[in-house]
């Protein structure tokens, strides 16, 4: 092939210019040739700048075209500033290298004449090749895709193959016009799909990103899966319906189970309705069974469009599951009358009371522990404690057990109960005598022989061979009595002892008060024994916070404690609208008396309502015909100890709580303190009641002065 003329001229120029670049700076430093070469190099640099700033295509070729001029100027300057010909004749070597590059590389004239090359010979005309249309899916040509898939592929390719993925198949959702699921795979085999977002998928189909859901593809027979595959669900039609008319499942998922919902991370199992009881149930569970439900009940109710009335909506948590009960009317507002049938314990000592209309059981003895039971009842005045006393006393009496009741203040209901139980009285003095006798009875029963073998045994509930009956000691307003300045110390000491040792001998202690904490009369030892051997019942403590705190104080583990509302008053209209219209607020509604929180054996706190006992009616229909009492042997032993008499006597008997003058002294005229429990029991002396010796002579007066001054 002949060499083009422009190439020949260009190579000749390099050959002639190379000696000039080497010789001129060394032999003629002041020659105008050097100045011309440097000006040409400066022009080349200017050409570089203009080419770089230009927005037109071909900037690289322009820069390459000016490069020989800039290189020649650089060599001239270097030769001029070196001593002689430079080390190893460097000036000549640079000039020769510059010429060699120009001769060997593709001549730069080719770059300048890209669109005007000389034709050496007329080419033979060739027929124009037929245009081949590009396939719709270059990655998988001719795979038999349906029309919908081909249309989706076209939209996908026009969008630039988002996430470097290829559409394998598009499937229309049944009965939907625009909803579909598209199956995607990575364009390069073995590469995972990364960087694909809902926004990138939504853009080609002109739908909101909220209508797109990306999901992984499980491996199926005949189809791959894993990170290189992905499904995109595009559902604008379904989401439009979901936003306007959602199902219960969709409403729960969108509004309740979200991170800001009333029960994050939960899922609805099903909803049911009991028309007979007028209640709707929402049963749900945590998506992760290891999670604990975190329920914000007011927020959950607002999300589901349910009433926020705390007397109609209840939540019950059990492990990872929970139940929302929505009643048409407050379920605890009606009265549940007590009946002989409900208050007759079974063989295991269980009897029923009500919780949101559902029967729930308490016990008169602990069948699983083969022992008696204690009881703990808390609540403010008029909360329903005495009503609950009546219910439990009826159940215990129907089980053949003995009941003693003492209280600080006179009450119509406790007086009425006294007609059907063994003993009942008022004042802290009566309570102190009652507890002393019960404590002494523990020792008596510990030594009481059983007829079948003549040996004493521990109490076994339901055993017909047991020679004595279970005794249940009730102390109403125990907190107030334990702080009495005269007898409080005895009441506290004997109450503590009875909770520790009573169960073994069939004696249960049932205190009632307004606080379960040590600084209010309930020692830690007493509270622990009561909690482990009873089902504590907490009525309204004055506020939801106080009720919750009291309930948690009786629980080994603090579970969610339900709220006891102040009144049963269904929400009527809008308080905002009433305020704007100047209308009066509705009436308070029905009192929540009798409603309480009961702490079950597993530590779970639930709401209950005590069965209603009408004290205006005759209670004989509830209680057994005969009152259960102590055996003659027990009464005789208590009489020997001076503890069995009329405990209603207004004044203590001589030496009953404090020693008489001159008894048990240390020789200094001062009576010693005696321990609590038996006759003369107690942990401290009665202030202001220690009998002073009578002074009838000067000698006695002198002895009294010496005693006071310890002289």
C-alpha positions in Angstrom: 0.0 0.0 0.0 1.4 3.4 -1.0 2.2 5.9 1.9 0.0 9.0 1.8 1.7 12.3 0.9 0.8 14.0 4.2 2.5 11.2 6.2 5.6 11.5 4.1 5.8 15.3 4.6 5.2 15.0 8.4 8.0 12.5 8.8 10.4 14.7 6.7 9.6 17.6 9.0 10.5 15.6 12.1 13.8 14.4 10.5 14.9 18.0 9.6 13.7 19.6 12.8 15.5 17.2 15.2 19.1 18.4 14.4 18.0 22.0 14.8 16.5 21.3 18.3 19.8 19.7 19.4 22.3 22.2 17.8 20.7 25.6 17.9 20.5 26.0 21.7 24.1 24.8 22.2 26.0 26.6 19.3 23.7 29.6 18.9 22.0 30.3 22.3 20.9 33.8 21.2 19.7 32.7 17.8 16.1 33.7 16.8 15.5 30.0 16.0 15.2 29.3 19.7 12.7 32.1 20.2 10.6 30.8 17.3 10.6 27.3 18.7 9.5 28.5 22.1 6.7 30.7 20.6 5.5 27.7 18.7 5.4 25.7 22.0 3.5 28.5 23.7 1.0 28.3 20.8 0.7 24.6 21.4 -0.1 25.2 25.1 -2.8 27.7 24.1 -4.3 25.1 21.8 -4.4 22.6 24.8 -6.3 25.1 26.9 -8.9 25.9 24.2 -9.4 22.2 23.5 -10.0 21.4 27.1 -12.5 24.2 27.6 -14.4 23.3 24.4 -17.8 21.5 24.7 -17.5 20.0 21.2 -16.5 16.4 20.7 -12.9 15.5 19.7 -11.0 17.4 22.4 -8.6 14.5 22.9 -7.6 14.6 19.2 -7.0 18.3 19.3 -4.8 18.0 22.4 -2.8 15.2 20.7 -2.4 17.4 17.6 -0.7 20.2 19.6 1.6 17.8 21.5 4.6 17.7 19.1 5.0 21.5 19.2 4.9 21.7 23.0 7.4 18.8 23.2 9.8 20.6 20.8 9.7 23.8 22.9 10.4 21.8 26.0 13.4 20.1 24.5 14.8 23.4 23.2 14.5 25.0 26.7 16.2 22.0 28.3 19.1 22.0 25.8 19.6 25.7 26.3 19.9 25.4 30.1 22.2 22.4 30.3 26.0 22.7 30.3 27.4 21.8 26.9 25.5 18.9 25.4 24.4 17.7 28.8 25.4 14.5 30.5 25.9 11.7 28.1 24.9 14.0 25.2 21.4 14.2 26.6 20.4 17.1 24.2 21.0 15.0 21.1 19.3 12.0 22.6 16.1 14.0 23.4 16.0 15.5 19.9 16.5 12.0 18.4 13.8 10.5 20.6 11.4 13.3 19.7 12.0 12.6 15.9 11.7 8.8 16.5 8.3 9.2 18.2 7.1 11.3 15.3 8.3 8.8 12.8 7.1 5.6 14.4 3.7 6.4 15.9 0.7 7.0 13.8 1.3 10.3 12.1 -0.7 13.1 13.7 -1.9 14.2 10.3 -4.3 11.2 10.4 -5.9 12.8 13.4 -6.3 16.1 11.7 -7.7 14.6 8.5 -10.2 12.1 10.1 -13.0 13.0 7.7 -10.8 13.7 4.6 -8.5 10.8 3.9 -7.1 10.6 0.3 -8.4 7.6 -1.7 -5.6 5.7 -3.3 -7.9 3.6 -5.5 -11.6 3.6 -6.2 -13.2 0.9 -4.0 -15.5 -1.6 -5.5 -19.1 -0.7 -4.7 -20.5 -3.0 -2.1 -24.2 -3.6 -1.5 -25.5 -2.0 1.7 -26.1 -4.6 4.4 -29.6 -5.1 5.5 -30.6 -3.4 8.8 -31.1 -6.0 11.5 -33.7 -4.8 14.1 -32.5 -5.0 17.7 -34.2 -7.8 19.7 -36.7 -6.8 22.4 -34.8 -8.6 25.1 -31.1 -8.8 24.1 -30.2 -10.9 27.1 -32.7 -13.7 26.3 -33.7 -13.4 22.7 -36.6 -15.6 21.6 -37.6 -17.0 25.0 -41.3 -17.0 24.2 -42.3 -14.2 26.6 -45.9 -13.1 26.6 -47.1 -9.7 25.6 -47.2 -8.3 29.2 -43.6 -9.4 29.8 -42.4 -7.9 26.5 -44.0 -4.6 27.4 -42.6 -4.6 30.9 -39.1 -5.4 29.4 -39.4 -2.5 27.0 -40.2 -0.1 29.9 -37.4 -1.6 32.0 -34.8 -1.2 29.2 -35.9 2.4 28.5 -35.3 3.1 32.2 -31.7 1.8 31.9 -32.1 -1.6 33.5 -32.4 -0.4 37.1 -30.1 -2.2 39.5 -28.4 -3.9 36.4 -31.3 -6.4 36.4 -33.3 -8.2 33.7 -37.0 -8.9 33.7 -37.6 -12.6 33.5 -41.4 -12.6 33.7 -44.3 -10.3 34.6 -47.5 -11.7 36.0 -50.8 -9.8 36.3 -52.7 -10.0 39.5 -56.2 -11.6 39.1 -59.0 -9.1 38.8 -56.6 -6.1 38.8 -55.9 -3.7 35.9 -52.5 -2.4 36.9 -51.2 -4.7 39.7 -48.5 -7.1 38.8 -45.5 -9.0 40.1 -42.3 -9.0 38.1 -39.5 -11.5 38.5 -36.0 -10.0 38.2 -32.5 -11.5 38.0 -29.1 -9.9 37.8 -27.9 -9.2 34.3 -24.5 -10.8 35.0 -24.6 -14.4 36.1 -23.4 -14.9 39.7 -23.7 -11.3 40.7 -26.1 -10.4 43.5 -28.8 -7.7 43.0 -27.6 -4.6 44.8 -28.8 -1.0 44.7 -32.3 -1.8 43.6 -34.9 0.3 45.5 -38.6 0.8 45.5 -38.2 4.2 43.9 -36.2 2.8 41.0 -38.9 0.1 40.4 -41.8 2.6 40.7 -40.3 5.2 38.2 -40.7 3.1 34.9 -44.3 2.3 35.8 -45.3 5.8 37.0 -46.6 4.6 40.4 -45.8 5.9 43.9 -42.9 4.1 45.6 -45.3 3.2 48.5 -47.0 0.9 46.0 -43.9 -1.2 45.4 -42.7 -4.0 47.7 -39.4 -5.9 47.0 -39.1 -9.5 48.3 -36.6 -12.3 48.0 -37.2 -15.3 45.7 -37.1 -18.7 47.3 -35.4 -21.5 45.4 -37.9 -23.7 43.6 -37.6 -26.8 41.4 -36.6 -25.7 37.9 -35.8 -22.1 39.0 -32.9 -20.5 40.8 -33.2 -18.2 43.7 -31.0 -16.4 46.2 -29.4 -13.0 46.1 -29.3 -12.9 42.3 -33.1 -13.0 42.0 -35.8 -10.7 43.3 -39.5 -10.1 43.1 -41.1 -6.7 42.8 -44.8 -6.4 43.7 -46.4 -3.4 42.1 -49.9 -2.9 43.5 -51.4 0.6 42.9 -55.0 -0.7 42.6 -54.8 -2.9 45.8 -53.2 -0.1 47.8 -55.9 2.4 46.7 -58.5 0.0 48.0 -56.4 -0.6 51.1 -56.2 3.1 51.9 -59.9 3.6 51.5 -61.5 0.3 52.7 -58.8 -1.8 54.5 -59.6 -5.2 56.0 -58.9 -5.9 59.6 -55.6 -7.6 58.8 -54.5 -4.7 56.6 -55.5 -2.2 59.2 -53.6 -4.0 61.9 -50.5 -4.3 59.7 -50.4 -0.7 58.6 -51.5 1.1 61.8 -50.9 -1.2 64.7 -47.9 -3.4 63.9 -45.7 -0.6 62.5 -42.8 0.7 64.5 -44.9 3.7 65.7 -48.1 1.7 66.2 -49.8 0.5 69.3 -48.3 -3.0 69.3 -45.0 -2.9 67.2 -44.0 -6.1 65.6 -47.3 -7.9 66.1 -49.6 -9.7 63.7 -53.4 -10.2 63.9 -54.4 -13.9 64.3 -58.1 -13.4 63.9 -61.1 -11.4 65.1 -64.3 -12.9 66.5 -67.4 -11.6 68.2 -69.6 -13.1 70.9 -73.0 -11.6 70.3 -74.5 -13.2 73.4 -72.0 -11.4 75.7 -71.7 -8.4 73.4 -67.9 -8.5 73.0 -65.5 -8.4 70.1 -62.1 -10.1 70.4 -58.9 -9.2 68.6 -56.4 -12.0 69.1 -52.8 -11.2 68.1 -49.3 -12.5 68.5 -45.7 -11.2 68.0 -44.2 -12.0 64.6 -41.0 -13.0 66.5 -42.2 -15.4 69.3 -39.2 -14.4 71.4 -40.4 -10.8 71.7 -42.6 -9.5 74.5 -45.7 -7.5 73.5 -45.3 -3.7 74.1 -48.9 -2.5 74.0 -50.0 1.1 74.0 -53.8 0.5 74.5 -55.1 4.0 73.7 -52.9 4.2 70.5 -54.0 0.8 69.5 -57.7 1.7 69.9 -57.3 4.9 67.9 -55.6 2.9 65.1 -58.5 0.4 64.9 -61.2 2.9 65.3 -62.2 1.4 68.7 -63.5 3.3 71.7 -60.8 4.4 74.1 -63.0 3.9 77.1 -60.9 2.0 79.7 -64.0 0.4 81.2 -64.9 -1.3 77.9 -61.6 -2.3 76.4 -59.3 -4.8 78.1 -56.0 -6.4 77.2 -54.8 -9.8 78.3 -51.2 -10.8 77.7 -50.0 -14.3 77.7 -46.4 -14.8 76.6 -46.0 -13.7 73.0 -49.8 -13.6 72.5 -52.3 -11.1 73.7 -56.1 -10.5 73.5 -58.0 -7.2 73.1 -61.6 -7.5 74.4 -64.0 -4.7 73.3 -67.3 -4.8 75.1 -70.5 -3.1 74.0 -71.2 -2.0 77.6 -68.8 -1.9 80.6 -68.7 -5.6 81.6 -67.9 -4.9 85.3 -70.7 -2.3 85.8 -73.5 -4.8 86.6 -73.7 -6.6 89.9 -72.9 -10.3 90.0 -75.0 -11.7 92.9 -73.4 -14.2 95.2 -75.0 -17.6 95.4 -74.5 -20.7 97.6 -73.5 -22.6 94.5 -70.7 -20.2 93.4 -69.4 -20.0 97.0 -69.2 -23.7 97.7 -65.6 -24.8 97.2 -64.8 -28.0 95.3 -62.6 -30.9 96.5 -59.5 -28.8 95.6 -60.7 -25.8 97.7 -61.6 -23.6 94.6 -64.6 -21.4 94.3 -65.6 -18.8 91.8 -66.0 -15.1 91.4 -66.2 -13.0 88.3 -63.8 -11.2 85.9 -65.4 -9.3 83.0 -68.3 -11.7 83.2 -66.1 -14.8 83.2 -65.9 -17.1 86.2 -62.5 -17.1 87.9 -61.5 -19.1 91.0 -59.9 -18.4 94.3 -59.2 -21.0 97.0 -60.0 -21.7 100.7 -56.8 -23.8 101.1 -53.8 -24.6 99.0 -54.4 -28.0 97.5 -51.0 -28.2 95.7 -49.1 -27.2 98.8 -51.2 -29.3 101.2 -51.6 -26.3 103.5 -53.9 -23.6 104.6 -53.9 -20.3 102.8 -53.2 -16.6 103.6 -55.0 -13.7 102.1 -54.1 -10.1 101.3 -56.8 -7.5 100.5 -55.9 -3.8 99.8 -58.0 -0.8 98.9 -59.1 2.6 100.1 -62.3 3.2 102.1 -65.5 2.3 100.2 -63.5 0.3 97.7 -65.2 -3.1 98.3 -63.0 -4.8 100.9 -65.8 -5.7 103.2 -67.9 -7.1 100.4 -65.0 -9.3 99.4 -64.6 -10.4 103.1 -68.2 -11.5 103.0 -67.6 -13.6 99.9 -64.5 -15.3 101.2 -66.0 -15.9 104.6 -69.1 -17.6 103.1 -66.8 -19.9 101.0 -64.7 -20.8 104.0 -67.7 -21.4 106.2 -69.2 -23.6 103.5 -66.0 -25.6 103.4 -66.3 -26.3 107.2 -63.7 -23.8 108.3 -63.6 -21.4 111.3 -63.6 -17.6 110.8 -62.5 -14.8 113.2 -62.8 -11.2 112.3 -61.5 -8.1 114.0 -61.5 -4.5 112.8 -60.4 -1.1 114.1 -63.7 0.7 113.5 -67.3 -0.2 113.9 -69.0 -1.1 110.6 -72.5 -2.3 109.8 -71.4 -5.0 107.5 -68.8 -6.5 109.8 -71.3 -6.6 112.6 -73.8 -8.4 110.3 -71.1 -11.0 109.5 -70.5 -11.6 113.2 -73.7 -13.4 113.4 -72.5 -16.2 111.1 -68.9 -16.6 112.1 -67.2 -17.8 115.3 -65.9 -14.5 116.6 -66.1 -10.9 115.6 -65.1 -7.7 117.3 -63.9 -4.1 117.0 -61.0 -2.0 118.3 -57.2 -2.6 118.2 -57.4 -4.2 121.6 -59.7 -6.9 120.2 -57.4 -7.4 117.2 -54.4 -7.8 119.5 -56.2 -10.4 121.6 -57.3 -12.3 118.5 -53.8 -12.5 117.1 -52.3 -13.6 120.4 -54.9 -16.4 120.7 -54.2 -17.5 117.1 -50.5 -17.5 117.7 -50.9 -19.6 120.9 -53.2 -22.0 119.0 -50.3 -22.8 116.7 -48.4 -24.3 119.6 -51.5 -26.1 120.9 -52.2 -27.7 117.5 -48.5 -28.6 117.2 -48.9 -30.8 120.3 -52.5 -32.0 119.6 -52.5 -35.8 119.0 -54.4 -37.3 116.1 -56.8 -40.1 117.0 -55.7 -42.7 114.5 -52.1 -43.0 115.8 -52.0 -40.7 118.9 -49.3 -38.5 117.4 -49.4 -34.9 116.4 -49.1 -34.1 112.6 -49.1 -31.0 110.4 -52.4 -29.8 109.0 -53.7 -31.6 105.9 -56.6 -29.9 104.3 -59.5 -32.3 103.4 -58.1 -35.1 105.6 -61.0 -36.5 107.7 -58.6 -37.7 110.4 -57.5 -34.1 111.2 -58.8 -33.4 114.7 -59.2 -29.6 114.2 -60.6 -27.3 111.5 -58.8 -24.7 109.5 -59.0 -21.3 111.1 -59.0 -18.0 109.1 -58.1 -14.9 111.0 -59.2 -11.6 109.4 -57.8 -8.2 110.4 -59.6 -5.3 108.8 -57.6 -2.0 108.7 -54.5 -3.9 109.8 -52.3 -1.0 108.7 -54.1 1.4 111.0 -54.2 -1.1 113.9 -50.4 -1.9 113.6 -49.7 1.8 114.1 -51.8 2.1 117.3 -49.7 3.7 120.0 -50.9 1.2 122.7 -51.3 -2.2 120.9 -49.7 -1.6 117.5 -46.4 -3.3 118.5 -48.2 -6.4 119.7 -50.4 -6.6 116.6 -47.4 -6.2 114.3 -45.3 -8.8 116.1 -48.0 -11.4 116.3 -49.1 -10.8 112.7 -45.6 -11.4 111.5 -45.4 -14.6 113.5 -48.7 -15.9 112.3 -47.8 -15.5 108.6 -44.6 -17.5 109.2 -45.9 -20.4 111.3 -49.7 -20.5 110.8 -50.0 -22.5 107.6 -48.4 -25.6 109.1 -51.1 -25.7 111.7 -54.1 -24.8 109.6 -54.3 -21.1 110.4 -54.4 -18.5 107.7 -54.0 -14.8 108.2 -56.0 -12.3 106.1 -55.0 -8.7 106.7 -56.7 -5.8 104.9 -55.4 -2.3 104.5 -54.4 0.5 102.2 -50.8 -0.2 101.5 -48.6 -3.4 101.2 -45.3 -1.7 102.2 -43.2 -2.0 105.3 -43.5 1.6 106.5 -47.2 1.1 106.7 -47.2 -2.0 108.8 -46.5 -4.8 106.3 -43.1 -6.1 107.0 -41.1 -7.6 104.1 -41.3 -11.0 105.8 -45.1 -10.8 106.1 -45.6 -9.5 102.6 -43.5 -12.3 101.1 -45.4 -15.0 102.9 -48.7 -13.5 102.0 -47.8 -13.1 98.4 -46.6 -16.7 98.0 -49.5 -18.3 99.8 -52.5 -16.3 98.6 -54.0 -14.5 95.6 -53.6 -10.8 96.6 -56.7 -8.7 95.8 -56.2 -4.9 95.2 -59.2 -2.7 95.0 -59.1 0.9 93.9 -56.3 2.7 95.7 -57.4 6.2 94.8 -55.6 6.6 91.5 -54.5 4.2 88.7 -50.9 4.9 89.6 -51.3 4.0 93.2 -53.3 0.9 92.3 -50.6 -0.2 89.9 -47.9 0.4 92.5 -49.7 -1.5 95.1 -50.3 -4.4 92.8 -46.6 -4.5 91.7 -45.7 -4.5 95.4 -47.5 -7.9 95.7 -46.1 -9.5 92.6 -42.8 -11.3 92.4 -42.4 -10.1 88.8 -44.0 -6.9 87.7 -46.3 -7.7 84.8 -48.6 -5.2 83.2 -51.2 -4.2 85.7 -54.7 -3.4 84.3 -56.3 0.0 85.1 -59.3 0.4 87.4 -61.3 3.3 86.1 -62.7 5.8 88.5 -66.2 5.5 87.0 -68.1 3.4 84.5 -69.1 6.1 82.1 -69.1 5.4 78.3 -67.6 8.2 76.3 -70.4 10.5 75.1 -69.7 12.7 72.1 -66.6 15.0 71.9 -65.4 17.0 74.9 -64.0 19.6 72.4 -67.4 20.1 70.8 -69.1 20.3 74.2 -66.6 23.0 75.2 -67.2 25.0 72.0 -70.9 24.7 72.4 -70.9 25.5 76.1 -72.6 22.3 77.1 -72.4 20.6 80.4 -70.3 17.5 80.9 -72.2 14.2 81.3 -72.8 12.6 84.7 -70.1 10.6 86.4 -71.7 7.2 85.7 -71.5 4.1 87.8 -69.1 3.5 90.7 -66.4 0.9 90.3 -66.8 -0.4 93.8 -66.1 -4.1 94.0 -63.7 -4.1 91.0 -60.2 -5.2 91.9 -56.9 -6.5 90.5 -56.3 -10.0 91.5 -52.7 -11.4 91.3 -52.9 -15.0 90.1 -50.4 -17.8 91.0 -48.2 -17.1 87.9 -47.8 -13.5 88.9 -50.2 -12.3 86.2 -52.5 -9.4 87.3 -56.1 -9.4 85.9 -59.3 -7.5 86.7 -62.1 -9.0 88.7 -65.3 -8.0 90.4 -66.3 -9.5 93.7 -69.7 -11.2 93.9 -72.3 -8.9 95.4 -73.6 -9.8 98.9 -76.7 -7.8 99.9 -76.4 -7.1 103.6 -80.0 -5.8 103.7 -81.2 -9.4 103.1 -80.8 -12.4 105.4 -77.4 -13.9 104.8 -78.5 -17.3 106.2 -79.1 -18.5 102.6 -75.4 -18.2 101.9 -73.8 -19.4 105.2 -74.2 -23.0 106.5 -76.8 -23.6 109.2 -74.3 -24.1 112.0 -71.3 -21.9 112.8 -68.0 -23.7 112.7 -66.0 -23.4 116.0 -62.9 -24.6 117.8 -62.8 -28.0 119.5 -63.3 -28.3 123.3 -59.7 -29.3 123.7 -58.4 -26.1 121.9 -60.7 -23.9 124.0 -59.6 -25.5 127.2 -55.9 -25.1 126.4 -56.5 -21.4 125.5 -58.4 -20.9 128.7 -55.5 -22.3 130.7 -53.3 -19.7 129.1 -55.8 -16.9 129.9 -56.4 -16.2 126.2 -60.0 -17.4 125.9 -62.6 -14.9 127.2 -64.7 -12.1 125.9 -62.2 -10.1 123.8 -64.6 -7.2 123.7 -63.7 -6.1 127.2 -62.8 -2.4 126.9 -59.7 -2.6 129.2 -56.8 -5.0 129.3 -56.8 -7.5 132.1 -54.1 -7.2 134.8 -50.9 -8.6 133.3 -52.4 -9.3 129.9 -50.0 -7.2 128.0 -47.7 -5.5 130.7 -46.5 -7.1 134.0 -48.2 -6.0 137.2 -46.1 -3.8 139.6 -43.5 -5.8 141.3 -43.7 -8.7 138.8 -40.7 -9.8 136.9 -38.5 -6.8 137.9 -34.8 -6.4 138.1 -34.7 -5.2 141.6 -34.8 -1.6 140.6 -38.5 -1.1 140.8 -38.9 -1.2 137.0 -41.0 -3.9 135.2 -39.2 -5.8 132.4 -40.6 -6.0 128.9 -42.1 -9.4 128.0 -42.2 -11.0 124.6 -45.3 -11.2 122.4 -47.5 -14.3 121.9 -48.6 -15.9 125.1 -50.0 -14.5 128.3 -48.3 -11.2 129.0 -46.8 -11.3 125.5 -45.6 -8.2 123.6 -42.4 -6.6 122.3 -42.6 -3.4 124.2 -44.2 -1.8 127.2 -47.3 0.3 127.0 -46.4 4.0 127.3 -48.3 5.7 130.0 -49.7 2.4 131.4 -46.9 1.1 133.6 -48.4 1.1 137.1 -46.5 3.4 139.4 -46.0 2.3 143.1 -48.3 4.2 145.5 -46.5 6.6 147.8 -48.0 6.6 151.3 -44.9 7.4 153.5 -41.7 9.4 153.4 -39.7 6.2 153.0 -41.7 5.2 150.0 -41.3 8.6 148.5 -37.5 8.4 148.9 -37.4 5.0 147.3 -39.4 6.4 144.4 -37.0 9.3 143.9 -34.0 6.9 143.9 -35.8 4.8 141.3 -36.4 7.7 139.0 -32.8 9.0 139.3 -31.2 5.6 139.3 -29.3 6.7 142.4 
